[in-house]
Amino acid sequence: MDYFPVPVVRALLRAIGAGVLAGGVCAAQVGPPVCPVNPGGQPVGLTPAVRPTAEQIKATAEAGAADPTVMVAAEPVANFGTERYRLADYAECVGGGGCYWADLDAQTRRAEMALERIVATAKVGEKLAMVLDIDETSMSGFCELRREDYGFLLASFNKWVVTPEAAVPIPGTLRLFDKARAAGLEVFFITGRRDELRDATEKNLTLAGYKGWKGLALRNGPQKTMATVEYKSEERKKIVDAGYRIVMSVGDQWSDLNGTSKAEISVKLPNPFYYLP
């Protein structure tokens, strides 16, 4: 697996911050980030440009089923290969299946408006807190997922997250973070990553633009074998016990948000790539 020098990554992050996105979409930041390139100049793991659309796949199946000489099998589960094509289209904002990045940005903008309402009604002296997950919430693993043809390979993913190339912020969450800090909220990160990744995680959060957070929780000791809901509930309770009112929690998995010591508003971000119970 090829990784890339820090200067290259910083240049890419500057391009993302300036609104330079894949496919020529600018300013609105509703397209995928620019990923590192191979020495030949091609994006790493780029999905082949020539692939059937969802409409073409459906038409092929319908034409085949209409042939009286064909015996059609029952297929109760969607074909994994065709679903990868649909996922690639959605993730890369091509075709007619929507755009993940637009949906992601729309949801974070809803969260920003909700945060503004909360701050406007806060009492003087209250200790307000916001909780953020990291992977596919605060930072994007898009480039690594695309490199793996949208397969979530945990061993490869964990090797990638410790590199500077993993410091790719999700723009809407970074905006939300900055607004929360400007309004006086303390921000706590609670991630399912293990504590052995703490140093790299701290460095990449800072490189991605997240500065001035209050706490960073990673799985440690017995937490490594806990169910995610139990682990994140335990960490949120520590924040509540410290006197904070958790007004908002943001995550891409239901296990980021469910459980006890829940936030007053839980924001579920889209994640079409993987599911973590």
Secondary structure, DSSP 8 states (H G I E B T S, - for coil): -----HHHHHHHHHHHHTT--GGG--SS--S-----B-TTS-BTT---S----HHHHHHHHHHHHH-TT-------S--HHHHHHHHHHHHHT-TTS--HHHHHHHHHHHHHHHHHHHHHT--TT--EEEEE--BTTTB--HHHHHHTTT---HHHHHHHHTSGGG--B-HHHHHHHHHHHHTT-EEEEEEEEEGGGHHHHHHHHHHHT--S-SEEEEE-GGGGGS-HHHHHHHHHHHHHHTT-EEEEEEESSHHHH-SSS--SEEEE----S----
